[in-house]
Amino acid sequence: MGDLNNKDSKQKNDEKKTDKTSYLALGMSLGLAFGAALGLVFDNLAIGIAIGIALGVAVGAGVDSQNSKNKSK
């Protein structure tokens, strides 16, 4: 019976951790999509994807950083 309660509390803790939105992942995925589109337009898919992901990581990390600063206040 003790194991069942332990599993329930562990599952609740895991659910709390996943509630946070990761803007880094969102930025990467949107950067990939926009970079692929730009790469197709400029006929250089590899460079378009690389630039898109780099910009997506930068923007996503910036948004995550701002959100963590606002939550700590």
PQR file with spaces between the fields and no chain letter, atoms N, CA, C, O and H, PARSE charges and radii, in Angstrom:
ATOM       1  N    MET     1       0.830   -1.194    0.000 -0.4000 1.5000
ATOM       2  CA   MET     1       0.000    0.000    0.000 -0.0000 2.0000
ATOM       3  C    MET     1       0.870    1.252    0.000  0.5500 1.7000
ATOM       4  O    MET     1       0.524    2.245   -0.640 -0.5500 1.4000
ATOM       5  N    GLY     2       1.983    1.216    0.703 -0.4000 1.5000
ATOM       6  CA   GLY     2       2.889    2.356    0.755 -0.0000 2.0000
ATOM       7  C    GLY     2       3.486    2.667   -0.607  0.5500 1.7000
ATOM       8  O    GLY     2       3.710    3.830   -0.944 -0.5500 1.4000
ATOM       9  H    GLY     2       2.264    0.410    1.223  0.4000 1.0000
ATOM      10  N    ASP     3       3.745    1.615   -1.395 -0.4000 1.5000
ATOM      11  CA   ASP     3       4.301    1.827   -2.736 -0.0000 2.0000
ATOM      12  C    ASP     3       3.309    2.551   -3.639  0.5500 1.7000
ATOM      13  O    ASP     3       3.707    3.366   -4.471 -0.5500 1.4000
ATOM      14  H    ASP     3       3.564    0.670   -1.121  0.4000 1.0000
ATOM      15  N    LEU     4       2.032    2.263   -3.482 -0.4000 1.5000
ATOM      16  CA   LEU     4       1.020    2.909   -4.312 -0.0000 2.0000
ATOM      17  C    LEU     4       0.972    4.410   -4.029  0.5500 1.7000
ATOM      18  O    LEU     4       0.906    5.211   -4.961 -0.5500 1.4000
ATOM      19  H    LEU     4       1.708    1.601   -2.806  0.4000 1.0000
ATOM      20  N    ASN     5       1.004    4.794   -2.760 -0.4000 1.5000
ATOM      21  CA   ASN     5       1.007    6.220   -2.413 -0.0000 2.0000
ATOM      22  C    ASN     5       2.277    6.900   -2.894  0.5500 1.7000
ATOM      23  O    ASN     5       2.234    8.051   -3.329 -0.5500 1.4000
ATOM      24  H    ASN     5       1.058    4.143   -2.003  0.4000 1.0000
ATOM      25  N    ASN     6       3.406    6.206   -2.822 -0.4000 1.5000
ATOM      26  CA   ASN     6       4.669    6.763   -3.279 -0.0000 2.0000
ATOM      27  C    ASN     6       4.635    7.011   -4.786  0.5500 1.7000
ATOM      28  O    ASN     6       5.139    8.032   -5.254 -0.5500 1.4000
ATOM      29  H    ASN     6       3.440    5.272   -2.469  0.4000 1.0000
ATOM      30  N    LYS     7       4.048    6.089   -5.550 -0.4000 1.5000
ATOM      31  CA   LYS     7       3.938    6.253   -7.000 -0.0000 2.0000
ATOM      32  C    LYS     7       3.027    7.420   -7.348  0.5500 1.7000
ATOM      33  O    LYS     7       3.312    8.174   -8.278 -0.5500 1.4000
ATOM      34  H    LYS     7       3.638    5.259   -5.170  0.4000 1.0000
ATOM      35  N    ASP     8       1.928    7.576   -6.606 -0.4000 1.5000
ATOM      36  CA   ASP     8       1.005    8.682   -6.873 -0.0000 2.0000
ATOM      37  C    ASP     8       1.674   10.029   -6.624  0.5500 1.7000
ATOM      38  O    ASP     8       1.517   10.956   -7.418 -0.5500 1.4000
ATOM      39  H    ASP     8       1.697    6.964   -5.850  0.4000 1.0000
ATOM      40  N    SER     9       2.421   10.143   -5.523 -0.4000 1.5000
ATOM      41  CA   SER     9       3.078   11.418   -5.235 -0.0000 2.0000
ATOM      42  C    SER     9       4.191   11.693   -6.242  0.5500 1.7000
ATOM      43  O    SER     9       4.408   12.845   -6.616 -0.5500 1.4000
ATOM      44  H    SER     9       2.548    9.389   -4.878  0.4000 1.0000
ATOM      45  N    LYS    10       4.895   10.661   -6.684 -0.4000 1.5000
ATOM      46  CA   LYS    10       5.939   10.850   -7.691 -0.0000 2.0000
ATOM      47  C    LYS    10       5.322   11.297   -9.014  0.5500 1.7000
ATOM      48  O    LYS    10       5.885   12.151   -9.698 -0.5500 1.4000
ATOM      49  H    LYS    10       4.718    9.725   -6.380  0.4000 1.0000
ATOM      50  N    GLN    11       4.183   10.736   -9.378 -0.4000 1.5000
ATOM      51  CA   GLN    11       3.511   11.124  -10.614 -0.0000 2.0000
ATOM      52  C    GLN    11       3.038   12.575  -10.539  0.5500 1.7000
ATOM      53  O    GLN    11       3.116   13.295  -11.535 -0.5500 1.4000
ATOM      54  H    GLN    11       3.725   10.043   -8.822  0.4000 1.0000
ATOM      55  N    LYS    12       2.556   13.013   -9.394 -0.4000 1.5000
ATOM      56  CA   LYS    12       2.132   14.394   -9.236 -0.0000 2.0000
ATOM      57  C    LYS    12       3.317   15.347   -9.348  0.5500 1.7000
ATOM      58  O    LYS    12       3.190   16.423   -9.933 -0.5500 1.4000
ATOM      59  H    LYS    12       2.493   12.428   -8.585  0.4000 1.0000
ATOM      60  N    ASN    13       4.467   14.964   -8.796 -0.4000 1.5000
ATOM      61  CA   ASN    13       5.663   15.793   -8.907 -0.0000 2.0000
ATOM      62  C    ASN    13       6.124   15.892  -10.346  0.5500 1.7000
ATOM      63  O    ASN    13       6.547   16.963  -10.783 -0.5500 1.4000
ATOM      64  H    ASN    13       4.571   14.090   -8.321  0.4000 1.0000
ATOM      65  N    ASP    14       6.053   14.794  -11.098 -0.4000 1.5000
ATOM      66  CA   ASP    14       6.436   14.809  -12.502 -0.0000 2.0000
ATOM      67  C    ASP    14       5.512   15.716  -13.311  0.5500 1.7000
ATOM      68  O    ASP    14       5.967   16.404  -14.224 -0.5500 1.4000
ATOM      69  H    ASP    14       5.709   13.924  -10.743  0.4000 1.0000
ATOM      70  N    GLU    15       4.218   15.724  -12.985 -0.4000 1.5000
ATOM      71  CA   GLU    15       3.266   16.576  -13.694 -0.0000 2.0000
ATOM      72  C    GLU    15       3.553   18.048  -13.428  0.5500 1.7000
ATOM      73  O    GLU    15       3.403   18.874  -14.328 -0.5500 1.4000
ATOM      74  H    GLU    15       3.848   15.164  -12.244  0.4000 1.0000
ATOM      75  N    LYS    16       3.957   18.387  -12.226 -0.4000 1.5000
ATOM      76  CA   LYS    16       4.264   19.775  -11.902 -0.0000 2.0000
ATOM      77  C    LYS    16       5.467   20.271  -12.696  0.5500 1.7000
ATOM      78  O    LYS    16       5.497   21.431  -13.108 -0.5500 1.4000
ATOM      79  H    LYS    16       4.079   17.716  -11.494  0.4000 1.0000
ATOM      80  N    LYS    17       6.444   19.425  -12.913 -0.4000 1.5000
ATOM      81  CA   LYS    17       7.647   19.812  -13.621 -0.0000 2.0000
ATOM      82  C    LYS    17       7.381   20.057  -15.104  0.5500 1.7000
ATOM      83  O    LYS    17       8.070   20.873  -15.717 -0.5500 1.4000
ATOM      84  H    LYS    17       6.420   18.483  -12.578  0.4000 1.0000
ATOM      85  N    THR    18       6.416   19.383  -15.687 -0.4000 1.5000
ATOM      86  CA   THR    18       6.169   19.501  -17.124 -0.0000 2.0000
ATOM      87  C    THR    18       5.207   20.626  -17.471  0.5500 1.7000
ATOM      88  O    THR    18       4.918   20.833  -18.649 -0.5500 1.4000
ATOM      89  H    THR    18       5.856   18.720  -15.189  0.4000 1.0000
ATOM      90  N    ASP    19       4.704   21.354  -16.490 -0.4000 1.5000
ATOM      91  CA   ASP    19       3.784   22.448  -16.774 -0.0000 2.0000
ATOM      92  C    ASP    19       4.489   23.643  -17.401  0.5500 1.7000
ATOM      93  O    ASP    19       3.841   24.464  -18.049 -0.5500 1.4000
ATOM      94  H    ASP    19       4.939   21.185  -15.533  0.4000 1.0000
ATOM      95  N    LYS    20       5.799   23.760  -17.222 -0.4000 1.5000
ATOM      96  CA   LYS    20       6.554   24.902  -17.727 -0.0000 2.0000
ATOM      97  C    LYS    20       6.660   24.833  -19.252  0.5500 1.7000
ATOM      98  O    LYS    20       6.978   23.785  -19.813 -0.5500 1.4000
ATOM      99  H    LYS    20       6.326   23.093  -16.696  0.4000 1.0000
ATOM     100  N    THR    21       6.397   25.937  -19.900 -0.4000 1.5000
ATOM     101  CA   THR    21       6.531   26.016  -21.343 -0.0000 2.0000
ATOM     102  C    THR    21       7.975   26.328  -21.688  0.5500 1.7000
ATOM     103  O    THR    21       8.576   27.236  -21.114 -0.5500 1.4000
ATOM     104  H    THR    21       6.139   26.789  -19.444  0.4000 1.0000
ATOM     105  N    SER    22       8.531   25.572  -22.629 -0.4000 1.5000
ATOM     106  CA   SER    22       9.906   25.799  -23.067 -0.0000 2.0000
ATOM     107  C    SER    22       9.874   26.592  -24.368  0.5500 1.7000
ATOM     108  O    SER    22       9.533   26.062  -25.426 -0.5500 1.4000
ATOM     109  H    SER    22       8.042   24.835  -23.095  0.4000 1.0000
ATOM     110  N    TYR    23      10.228   27.844  -24.274 -0.4000 1.5000
ATOM     111  CA   TYR    23      10.255   28.679  -25.471 -0.0000 2.0000
ATOM     112  C    TYR    23      11.481   28.392  -26.327  0.5500 1.7000
ATOM     113  O    TYR    23      11.517   28.744  -27.506 -0.5500 1.4000
ATOM     114  H    TYR    23      10.505   28.274  -23.415  0.4000 1.0000
ATOM     115  N    LEU    24      12.477   27.758  -25.737 -0.4000 1.5000
ATOM     116  CA   LEU    24      13.650   27.370  -26.506 -0.0000 2.0000
ATOM     117  C    LEU    24      13.258   26.334  -27.560  0.5500 1.7000
ATOM     118  O    LEU    24      13.637   26.456  -28.725 -0.5500 1.4000
ATOM     119  H    LEU    24      12.447   27.472  -24.779  0.4000 1.0000
ATOM     120  N    ALA    25      12.515   25.335  -27.159 -0.4000 1.5000
ATOM     121  CA   ALA    25      12.066   24.308  -28.103 -0.0000 2.0000
ATOM     122  C    ALA    25      11.114   24.902  -29.138  0.5500 1.7000
ATOM     123  O    ALA    25      11.173   24.553  -30.317 -0.5500 1.4000
ATOM     124  H    ALA    25      12.208   25.236  -26.213  0.4000 1.0000
ATOM     125  N    LEU    26      10.248   25.788  -28.695 -0.4000 1.5000
ATOM     126  CA   LEU    26       9.329   26.437  -29.626 -0.0000 2.0000
ATOM     127  C    LEU    26      10.094   27.293  -30.638  0.5500 1.7000
ATOM     128  O    LEU    26       9.784   27.278  -31.829 -0.5500 1.4000
ATOM     129  H    LEU    26      10.200   26.071  -27.737  0.4000 1.0000
ATOM     130  N    GLY    27      11.082   28.030  -30.164 -0.4000 1.5000
ATOM     131  CA   GLY    27      11.893   28.850  -31.055 -0.0000 2.0000
ATOM     132  C    GLY    27      12.661   28.011  -32.062  0.5500 1.7000
ATOM     133  O    GLY    27      12.780   28.386  -33.229 -0.5500 1.4000
ATOM     134  H    GLY    27      11.334   28.042  -29.196  0.4000 1.0000
ATOM     135  N    MET    28      13.181   26.876  -31.613 -0.4000 1.5000
ATOM     136  CA   MET    28      13.916   25.998  -32.530 -0.0000 2.0000
ATOM     137  C    MET    28      13.001   25.448  -33.623  0.5500 1.7000
ATOM     138  O    MET    28      13.377   25.415  -34.795 -0.5500 1.4000
ATOM     139  H    MET    28      13.084   26.572  -30.666  0.4000 1.0000
ATOM     140  N    SER    29      11.814   25.023  -33.240 -0.4000 1.5000
ATOM     141  CA   SER    29      10.918   24.438  -34.236 -0.0000 2.0000
ATOM     142  C    SER    29      10.404   25.485  -35.212  0.5500 1.7000
ATOM     143  O    SER    29      10.309   25.223  -36.412 -0.5500 1.4000
ATOM     144  H    SER    29      11.508   25.049  -32.288  0.4000 1.0000
ATOM     145  N    LEU    30      10.073   26.663  -34.709 -0.4000 1.5000
ATOM     146  CA   LEU    30       9.633   27.718  -35.625 -0.0000 2.0000
ATOM     147  C    LEU    30      10.787   28.211  -36.484  0.5500 1.7000
ATOM     148  O    LEU    30      10.594   28.518  -37.661 -0.5500 1.4000
ATOM     149  H    LEU    30      10.150   26.875  -33.735  0.4000 1.0000
ATOM     150  N    GLY    31      11.985   28.292  -35.914 -0.4000 1.5000
ATOM     151  CA   GLY    31      13.158   28.679  -36.681 -0.0000 2.0000
ATOM     152  C    GLY    31      13.461   27.683  -37.787  0.5500 1.7000
ATOM     153  O    GLY    31      13.845   28.065  -38.892 -0.5500 1.4000
ATOM     154  H    GLY    31      12.142   28.043  -34.958  0.4000 1.0000
ATOM     155  N    LEU    32      13.288   26.412  -37.485 -0.4000 1.5000
ATOM     156  CA   LEU    32      13.493   25.380  -38.501 -0.0000 2.0000
ATOM     157  C    LEU    32      12.522   25.554  -39.659  0.5500 1.7000
ATOM     158  O    LEU    32      12.913   25.470  -40.823 -0.5500 1.4000
ATOM     159  H    LEU    32      12.976   26.101  -36.587  0.4000 1.0000
ATOM     160  N    ALA    33      11.265   25.795  -39.338 -0.4000 1.5000
ATOM     161  CA   ALA    33      10.254   25.953  -40.385 -0.0000 2.0000
ATOM     162  C    ALA    33      10.529   27.194  -41.242  0.5500 1.7000
ATOM     163  O    ALA    33      10.522   27.125  -42.471 -0.5500 1.4000
ATOM     164  H    ALA    33      10.948   25.863  -38.392  0.4000 1.0000
ATOM     165  N    PHE    34      10.770   28.323  -40.578 -0.4000 1.5000
ATOM     166  CA   PHE    34      11.024   29.549  -41.343 -0.0000 2.0000
ATOM     167  C    PHE    34      12.356   29.473  -42.087  0.5500 1.7000
ATOM     168  O    PHE    34      12.473   29.983  -43.201 -0.5500 1.4000
ATOM     169  H    PHE    34      10.776   28.379  -39.580  0.4000 1.0000
ATOM     170  N    GLY    35      13.347   28.847  -41.487 -0.4000 1.5000
ATOM     171  CA   GLY    35      14.635   28.689  -42.148 -0.0000 2.0000
ATOM     172  C    GLY    35      14.545   27.797  -43.373  0.5500 1.7000
ATOM     173  O    GLY    35      15.185   28.065  -44.390 -0.5500 1.4000
ATOM     174  H    GLY    35      13.252   28.432  -40.582  0.4000 1.0000
ATOM     175  N    ALA    36      13.755   26.742  -43.279 -0.4000 1.5000
ATOM     176  CA   ALA    36      13.567   25.871  -44.440 -0.0000 2.0000
ATOM     177  C    ALA    36      12.860   26.617  -45.562  0.5500 1.7000
ATOM     178  O    ALA    36      13.210   26.461  -46.732 -0.5500 1.4000
ATOM     179  H    ALA    36      13.235   26.524  -42.453  0.4000 1.0000
ATOM     180  N    ALA    37      11.868   27.425  -45.209 -0.4000 1.5000
ATOM     181  CA   ALA    37      11.171   28.207  -46.228 -0.0000 2.0000
ATOM     182  C    ALA    37      12.119   29.203  -46.891  0.5500 1.7000
ATOM     183  O    ALA    37      12.126   29.342  -48.114 -0.5500 1.4000
ATOM     184  H    ALA    37      11.584   27.552  -44.258  0.4000 1.0000
ATOM     185  N    LEU    38      12.917   29.892  -46.081 -0.4000 1.5000
ATOM     186  CA   LEU    38      13.884   30.837  -46.648 -0.0000 2.0000
ATOM     187  C    LEU    38      14.947   30.115  -47.477  0.5500 1.7000
ATOM     188  O    LEU    38      15.374   30.610  -48.520 -0.5500 1.4000
ATOM     189  H    LEU    38      12.911   29.779  -45.087  0.4000 1.0000
ATOM     190  N    GLY    39      15.363   28.952  -47.008 -0.4000 1.5000
ATOM     191  CA   GLY    39      16.336   28.168  -47.756 -0.0000 2.0000
ATOM     192  C    GLY    39      15.817   27.748  -49.115  0.5500 1.7000
ATOM     193  O    GLY    39      16.567   27.722  -50.091 -0.5500 1.4000
ATOM     194  H    GLY    39      15.015   28.550  -46.161  0.4000 1.0000
ATOM     195  N    LEU    40      14.541   27.420  -49.182 -0.4000 1.5000
ATOM     196  CA   LEU    40      13.953   27.053  -50.475 -0.0000 2.0000
ATOM     197  C    LEU    40      13.853   28.267  -51.392  0.5500 1.7000
ATOM     198  O    LEU    40      14.082   28.169  -52.598 -0.5500 1.4000
ATOM     199  H    LEU    40      13.932   27.441  -48.389  0.4000 1.0000
ATOM     200  N    VAL    41      13.510   29.408  -50.809 -0.4000 1.5000
ATOM     201  CA   VAL    41      13.393   30.629  -51.610 -0.0000 2.0000
ATOM     202  C    VAL    41      14.745   31.014  -52.196  0.5500 1.7000
ATOM     203  O    VAL    41      14.839   31.379  -53.368 -0.5500 1.4000
ATOM     204  H    VAL    41      13.324   29.489  -49.830  0.4000 1.0000
ATOM     205  N    PHE    42      15.792   30.932  -51.376 -0.4000 1.5000
ATOM     206  CA   PHE    42      17.120   31.344  -51.833 -0.0000 2.0000
ATOM     207  C    PHE    42      17.928   30.192  -52.410  0.5500 1.7000
ATOM     208  O    PHE    42      19.114   30.355  -52.696 -0.5500 1.4000
ATOM     209  H    PHE    42      15.715   30.636  -50.424  0.4000 1.0000
ATOM     210  N    ASP    43      17.308   29.037  -52.586 -0.4000 1.5000
ATOM     211  CA   ASP    43      17.907   27.868  -53.222 -0.0000 2.0000
ATOM     212  C    ASP    43      19.141   27.361  -52.463  0.5500 1.7000
ATOM     213  O    ASP    43      20.101   26.889  -53.072 -0.5500 1.4000
ATOM     214  H    ASP    43      16.344   28.905  -52.353  0.4000 1.0000
ATOM     215  N    ASN    44      19.106   27.463  -51.160 -0.4000 1.5000
ATOM     216  CA   ASN    44      20.175   26.923  -50.328 -0.0000 2.0000
ATOM     217  C    ASN    44      19.562   26.466  -49.009  0.5500 1.7000
ATOM     218  O    ASN    44      19.588   27.182  -48.008 -0.5500 1.4000
ATOM     219  H    ASN    44      18.326   27.847  -50.665  0.4000 1.0000
ATOM     220  N    LEU    45      19.013   25.260  -49.035 -0.4000 1.5000
ATOM     221  CA   LEU    45      18.237   24.749  -47.910 -0.0000 2.0000
ATOM     222  C    LEU    45      19.074   24.594  -46.639  0.5500 1.7000
ATOM     223  O    LEU    45      18.610   24.931  -45.549 -0.5500 1.4000
ATOM     224  H    LEU    45      18.991   24.678  -49.848  0.4000 1.0000
ATOM     225  N    ALA    46      20.293   24.091  -46.770 -0.4000 1.5000
ATOM     226  CA   ALA    46      21.120   23.831  -45.582 -0.0000 2.0000
ATOM     227  C    ALA    46      21.430   25.116  -44.815  0.5500 1.7000
ATOM     228  O    ALA    46      21.324   25.146  -43.589 -0.5500 1.4000
ATOM     229  H    ALA    46      20.669   23.818  -47.655  0.4000 1.0000
ATOM     230  N    ILE    47      21.803   26.155  -45.514 -0.4000 1.5000
ATOM     231  CA   ILE    47      22.117   27.415  -44.841 -0.0000 2.0000
ATOM     232  C    ILE    47      20.849   28.044  -44.266  0.5500 1.7000
ATOM     233  O    ILE    47      20.889   28.614  -43.175 -0.5500 1.4000
ATOM     234  H    ILE    47      21.889   26.131  -46.510  0.4000 1.0000
ATOM     235  N    GLY    48      19.739   27.953  -44.971 -0.4000 1.5000
ATOM     236  CA   GLY    48      18.478   28.483  -44.462 -0.0000 2.0000
ATOM     237  C    GLY    48      18.063   27.819  -43.160  0.5500 1.7000
ATOM     238  O    GLY    48      17.644   28.493  -42.220 -0.5500 1.4000
ATOM     239  H    GLY    48      19.707   27.490  -45.857  0.4000 1.0000
ATOM     240  N    ILE    49      18.180   26.491  -43.104 -0.4000 1.5000
ATOM     241  CA   ILE    49      17.824   25.764  -41.884 -0.0000 2.0000
ATOM     242  C    ILE    49      18.771   26.139  -40.748  0.5500 1.7000
ATOM     243  O    ILE    49      18.333   26.357  -39.619 -0.5500 1.4000
ATOM     244  H    ILE    49      18.521   25.943  -43.868  0.4000 1.0000
ATOM     245  N    ALA    50      20.068   26.216  -41.045 -0.4000 1.5000
ATOM     246  CA   ALA    50      21.034   26.553  -40.000 -0.0000 2.0000
ATOM     247  C    ALA    50      20.777   27.941  -39.425  0.5500 1.7000
ATOM     248  O    ALA    50      20.809   28.127  -38.209 -0.5500 1.4000
ATOM     249  H    ALA    50      20.424   26.039  -41.963  0.4000 1.0000
ATOM     250  N    ILE    51      20.523   28.910  -40.293 -0.4000 1.5000
ATOM     251  CA   ILE    51      20.247   30.269  -39.828 -0.0000 2.0000
ATOM     252  C    ILE    51      18.934   30.314  -39.049  0.5500 1.7000
ATOM     253  O    ILE    51      18.845   30.977  -38.015 -0.5500 1.4000
ATOM     254  H    ILE    51      20.497   28.758  -41.281  0.4000 1.0000
ATOM     255  N    GLY    52      17.923   29.615  -39.541 -0.4000 1.5000
ATOM     256  CA   GLY    52      16.626   29.589  -38.861 -0.0000 2.0000
ATOM     257  C    GLY    52      16.711   29.000  -37.463  0.5500 1.7000
ATOM     258  O    GLY    52      16.143   29.548  -36.519 -0.5500 1.4000
ATOM     259  H    GLY    52      17.996   29.077  -40.381  0.4000 1.0000
ATOM     260  N    ILE    53      17.419   27.888  -37.330 -0.4000 1.5000
ATOM     261  CA   ILE    53      17.550   27.267  -36.010 -0.0000 2.0000
ATOM     262  C    ILE    53      18.374   28.160  -35.083  0.5500 1.7000
ATOM     263  O    ILE    53      18.044   28.297  -33.905 -0.5500 1.4000
ATOM     264  H    ILE    53      17.880   27.443  -38.098  0.4000 1.0000
ATOM     265  N    ALA    54      19.435   28.765  -35.597 -0.4000 1.5000
ATOM     266  CA   ALA    54      20.252   29.648  -34.762 -0.0000 2.0000
ATOM     267  C    ALA    54      19.440   30.825  -34.248  0.5500 1.7000
ATOM     268  O    ALA    54      19.520   31.167  -33.068 -0.5500 1.4000
ATOM     269  H    ALA    54      19.704   28.655  -36.554  0.4000 1.0000
ATOM     270  N    LEU    55      18.665   31.442  -35.116 -0.4000 1.5000
ATOM     271  CA   LEU    55      17.824   32.566  -34.682 -0.0000 2.0000
ATOM     272  C    LEU    55      16.735   32.087  -33.725  0.5500 1.7000
ATOM     273  O    LEU    55      16.413   32.780  -32.759 -0.5500 1.4000
ATOM     274  H    LEU    55      18.599   31.164  -36.074  0.4000 1.0000
ATOM     275  N    GLY    56      16.169   30.914  -33.982 -0.4000 1.5000
ATOM     276  CA   GLY    56      15.144   30.367  -33.095 -0.0000 2.0000
ATOM     277  C    GLY    56      15.678   30.079  -31.707  0.5500 1.7000
ATOM     278  O    GLY    56      14.998   30.337  -30.714 -0.5500 1.4000
ATOM     279  H    GLY    56      16.431   30.352  -34.767  0.4000 1.0000
ATOM     280  N    VAL    57      16.897   29.543  -31.627 -0.4000 1.5000
ATOM     281  CA   VAL    57      17.518   29.275  -30.328 -0.0000 2.0000
ATOM     282  C    VAL    57      17.768   30.589  -29.590  0.5500 1.7000
ATOM     283  O    VAL    57      17.515   30.692  -28.390 -0.5500 1.4000
ATOM     284  H    VAL    57      17.449   29.333  -32.434  0.4000 1.0000
ATOM     285  N    ALA    58      18.262   31.580  -30.306 -0.4000 1.5000
ATOM     286  CA   ALA    58      18.549   32.874  -29.672 -0.0000 2.0000
ATOM     287  C    ALA    58      17.277   33.517  -29.129  0.5500 1.7000
ATOM     288  O    ALA    58      17.255   33.987  -27.992 -0.5500 1.4000
ATOM     289  H    ALA    58      18.468   31.496  -31.281  0.4000 1.0000
ATOM     290  N    VAL    59      16.231   33.539  -29.927 -0.4000 1.5000
ATOM     291  CA   VAL    59      14.969   34.155  -29.491 -0.0000 2.0000
ATOM     292  C    VAL    59      14.338   33.341  -28.363  0.5500 1.7000
ATOM     293  O    VAL    59      13.876   33.912  -27.375 -0.5500 1.4000
ATOM     294  H    VAL    59      16.249   33.157  -30.851  0.4000 1.0000
ATOM     295  N    GLY    60      14.315   32.022  -28.498 -0.4000 1.5000
ATOM     296  CA   GLY    60      13.728   31.168  -27.467 -0.0000 2.0000
ATOM     297  C    GLY    60      14.456   31.272  -26.148  0.5500 1.7000
ATOM     298  O    GLY    60      13.821   31.322  -25.094 -0.5500 1.4000
ATOM     299  H    GLY    60      14.690   31.558  -29.300  0.4000 1.0000
ATOM     300  N    ALA    61      15.790   31.305  -26.185 -0.4000 1.5000
ATOM     301  CA   ALA    61      16.564   31.436  -24.953 -0.0000 2.0000
ATOM     302  C    ALA    61      16.324   32.796  -24.308  0.5500 1.7000
ATOM     303  O    ALA    61      16.250   32.904  -23.084 -0.5500 1.4000
ATOM     304  H    ALA    61      16.305   31.264  -27.041  0.4000 1.0000
ATOM     305  N    GLY    62      16.204   33.825  -25.126 -0.4000 1.5000
ATOM     306  CA   GLY    62      15.922   35.160  -24.596 -0.0000 2.0000
ATOM     307  C    GLY    62      14.573   35.228  -23.909  0.5500 1.7000
ATOM     308  O    GLY    62      14.445   35.828  -22.842 -0.5500 1.4000
ATOM     309  H    GLY    62      16.265   33.738  -26.121  0.4000 1.0000
ATOM     310  N    VAL    63      13.575   34.623  -24.509 -0.4000 1.5000
ATOM     311  CA   VAL    63      12.232   34.629  -23.909 -0.0000 2.0000
ATOM     312  C    VAL    63      12.225   33.812  -22.625  0.5500 1.7000
ATOM     313  O    VAL    63      11.620   34.219  -21.632 -0.5500 1.4000
ATOM     314  H    VAL    63      13.679   34.136  -25.376  0.4000 1.0000
ATOM     315  N    ASP    64      12.897   32.655  -22.637 -0.4000 1.5000
ATOM     316  CA   ASP    64      12.990   31.847  -21.415 -0.0000 2.0000
ATOM     317  C    ASP    64      13.693   32.618  -20.302  0.5500 1.7000
ATOM     318  O    ASP    64      13.281   32.556  -19.143 -0.5500 1.4000
ATOM     319  H    ASP    64      13.388   32.324  -23.443  0.4000 1.0000
ATOM     320  N    SER    65      14.734   33.333  -20.648 -0.4000 1.5000
ATOM     321  CA   SER    65      15.470   34.112  -19.652 -0.0000 2.0000
ATOM     322  C    SER    65      14.603   35.219  -19.073  0.5500 1.7000
ATOM     323  O    SER    65      14.616   35.449  -17.864 -0.5500 1.4000
ATOM     324  H    SER    65      15.068   33.383  -21.589  0.4000 1.0000
ATOM     325  N    GLN    66      13.856   35.899  -19.918 -0.4000 1.5000
ATOM     326  CA   GLN    66      12.969   36.970  -19.430 -0.0000 2.0000
ATOM     327  C    GLN    66      11.881   36.387  -18.524  0.5500 1.7000
ATOM     328  O    GLN    66      11.543   36.983  -17.502 -0.5500 1.4000
ATOM     329  H    GLN    66      13.846   35.712  -20.900  0.4000 1.0000
ATOM     330  N    ASN    67      11.336   35.237  -18.890 -0.4000 1.5000
ATOM     331  CA   ASN    67      10.297   34.626  -18.062 -0.0000 2.0000
ATOM     332  C    ASN    67      10.833   34.198  -16.711  0.5500 1.7000
ATOM     333  O    ASN    67      10.141   34.333  -15.702 -0.5500 1.4000
ATOM     334  H    ASN    67      11.611   34.752  -19.721  0.4000 1.0000
ATOM     335  N    SER    68      12.055   33.682  -16.672 -0.4000 1.5000
ATOM     336  CA   SER    68      12.616   33.275  -15.382 -0.0000 2.0000
ATOM     337  C    SER    68      12.925   34.495  -14.513  0.5500 1.7000
ATOM     338  O    SER    68      12.794   34.425  -13.291 -0.5500 1.4000
ATOM     339  H    SER    68      12.617   33.571  -17.492  0.4000 1.0000
ATOM     340  N    LYS    69      13.330   35.608  -15.120 -0.4000 1.5000
ATOM     341  CA   LYS    69      13.578   36.823  -14.344 -0.0000 2.0000
ATOM     342  C    LYS    69      12.278   37.380  -13.791  0.5500 1.7000
ATOM     343  O    LYS    69      12.239   37.849  -12.653 -0.5500 1.4000
ATOM     344  H    LYS    69      13.437   35.666  -16.113  0.4000 1.0000
ATOM     345  N    ASN    70      11.204   37.332  -14.588 -0.4000 1.5000
ATOM     346  CA   ASN    70       9.917   37.858  -14.135 -0.0000 2.0000
ATOM     347  C    ASN    70       9.320   36.997  -13.037  0.5500 1.7000
ATOM     348  O    ASN    70       8.652   37.526  -12.149 -0.5500 1.4000
ATOM     349  H    ASN    70      11.236   36.950  -15.511  0.4000 1.0000
ATOM     350  N    LYS    71       9.538   35.688  -13.066 -0.4000 1.5000
ATOM     351  CA   LYS    71       8.990   34.804  -12.039 -0.0000 2.0000
ATOM     352  C    LYS    71       9.724   34.954  -10.715  0.5500 1.7000
ATOM     353  O    LYS    71       9.142   34.733   -9.653 -0.5500 1.4000
ATOM     354  H    LYS    71      10.081   35.258  -13.787  0.4000 1.0000
ATOM     355  N    SER    72      11.013   35.331  -10.771 -0.4000 1.5000
ATOM     356  CA   SER    72      11.787   35.453   -9.543 -0.0000 2.0000
ATOM     357  C    SER    72      11.466   36.741   -8.796  0.5500 1.7000
ATOM     358  O    SER    72      11.813   36.870   -7.622 -0.5500 1.4000
ATOM     359  H    SER    72      11.486   35.510  -11.634  0.4000 1.0000
ATOM     360  N    LYS    73      10.816   37.688   -9.445 -0.4000 1.5000
ATOM     361  CA   LYS    73      10.484   38.968   -8.781 -0.0000 2.0000
ATOM     362  C    LYS    73       9.298   38.844   -7.881  0.5500 1.7000
ATOM     363  O    LYS    73       8.894   39.823   -7.254 -0.5500 1.4000
ATOM     364  H    LYS    73      10.534   37.583  -10.399  0.4000 1.0000
